[in-house]
Amino acid sequence: MKKKNPAVIWIILLFVLIAVILIPLHKKPPVKPVKPVKKEAAILGRIAIVIDDWAYSLNNLSIAEKIKQPLTCAVLPNLKYSTSVMQKLDDSGFEIILHLPLEPKEKDKLEADTVTAAMDAGQIRKIFEKDLASVNLAKGVSNHMGSRITEDEKIAGIVMAEVKKHKLYFLDSFVTPKSVCPDLARKIKIRFAKRDLFLDNQNDPAYIKAQLVKLKNLARKQGFAIGIGHDRKNTLLVLKEMLPQLEGQGYKFVFVSELAQ
């Protein structure tokens, strides 16, 4: 029997080895199923709704509790219902701010302990501390009336220094176009926001709805908008009806604290 050439054997073994190595490389790896990525709906604009003048009564709480979108609720201090209203609104998941009474130019009836231009710094600080203790869940402060004070750099500066001291933000209800608050906020470096529209200067559902449309258009144009309404039945009923509709259109409702800079 003729013996096989060892060189031939080595060549055969080499080809077998190469085949063993290369064949798996040509096998396609198993394809993992790709999970579809859910695209978030585009946000057309962010809107903060503020409801002023809480604490005069409990009348509209049952309507407010049915609103599922964020509301920022400005609670007046040291009134009969201040504590209970604040607590119920907080329990509903709303953001609480102190609605600080400040002197207006008009001869309106003033709340007790309204900050006036005739007061010194000590009196103003004492009132601020008392009011904040009354609305102790506050994340920020807004002015109740106050056209005279928000034009007065000295008095407004004392108020805003107290806001900064307590690590709060300031919402300018912007009741006068001559407000010095935007410049003061930049100067003393506190978080600040300003009202764009009042929603219910007329206590009429059709008017309030039209104002909400203006507010959403403004939010779409500038990216965000802040509207202020009041603790009134018509206002809250319109909000209950329209906020889900606007949300469905692509507008996101947020607290003022998310817009304050």
Secondary structure, DSSP 4 states (H G I P E B T S, - for coil): -PPPPHHHHHHHHHHHHHHHHHHHHTSPPPPPPPPPPPPPPPP-EEEEEEEEEETS-STTHHHHTT--S--EEEEPSSSTTHHHHHHHHHHTTPEEEEEEEE--SS-PPPPTT-B-TT--HHHHHHHHHHHHHHTTT-SEEEEEE-TTGGG-HHHHHHHHHHHHHTT-EEEE---STT--HHHHHHHHT--EEE--EES-SS--HHHHHHHHHHHHHHHHHHSEEEEEEES-HHHHHHHHHHHHHHHHTTEEE--GGGT--
